[in-house]
Amino acid sequence: MKHAWRWMMPLWLASTLVLAGPEAPPAAEAVDGKAMDQQVQGLKDEVLDLNRELFMLEEELLFPANTQVAVFVSMDVGEYFALDSVQLTLDGKPVSKYLYTEREARALNRGGVHRLYLGNLKAGGHELVAIFTGQGSHERDYRRGATLKFEKGIGAKFVELAISDRASKMQPEFMVREWE
């Protein structure tokens, strides 16, 4: 189901062309290039709309709201820590690992938020462990972990992995918190 649209789209386009038929326009009628361009653009727009609808349907089917869990990464300031990667384990199983580019790290420093993980969890108790890797002050390698034990009830669960500067100790602080 996940990639069904990839093989359905060419079939749909082919059937559209077959139904239109191979008839050539009469010689007396000149083919209007502008009209054909508009038709092609109209078809492209329809394909994009259909693709968007299929993507939304896929999200709903794969990640129902009552079992959904999403984990986001955010940064505040970033003076004492330059983020390289984040590894995420859920109930002792690795579920995500992401290596940030320089551009992505700058976007996080400017207030961006990155969805690191989206998955399904059954109701009950769970443990989330995040391992942050990067460079601390004086360009030293830095590796730190943060843990959150939480109860998953009915409904979606959103968790934030927040990296912020602790100016009093001149080092980064790593927090894992639930969004309400």
Steps between C-alpha positions, in 0.01 A plus 500: 500500500786734581625528144181409319469846345833451323363223281142631487598840359660371175199270449261792546696717258521218244125434523433871453709501183336180370150636563593820318593285203779521246295714266695782343327836464374577151752680284268802476511551876829632624605365836506786743821464702374726775183295550704179512736656756198593712367146478838356601523745790146405604599132501811578703290688755256208525788256550647719776162527674450124478852440633433732795173322581668159478780616732248623758305174475823301542587701815153436645517127427857443619490726806148513651461787749423270795835312475720775357818624665714778352841619620636844411844662543544869586792722601524825690809718441763226432798700628649213704403210273505435125266209417627222272253215554219358712431131566163398638400175671151412614455220751857386437463480122673748266232683301680799349845638430553831326819677390448876466657708227647838585202669340249295701685573825492874422125476436452335840707777662269759341194341661416218259357168615580165337268198513746224582256211535136413430370158595239296681496398868250302697358643822708450811840588644795574271859624523658734247880553490665765283876521444632835374840519329681818405772743596504680832697804600864513388405267208504187717288201400190478712257210551212525744180306559157589632218269609124529539267240649142572401151352492338471159123528519239524231582779258815632340814561707751774412848512652763773463875452525614849599863615496569829676796689641551516872691826533569458873704182438609595147382169358198362311194354666302212346133459594231259392146620563147414399284750314150542629 
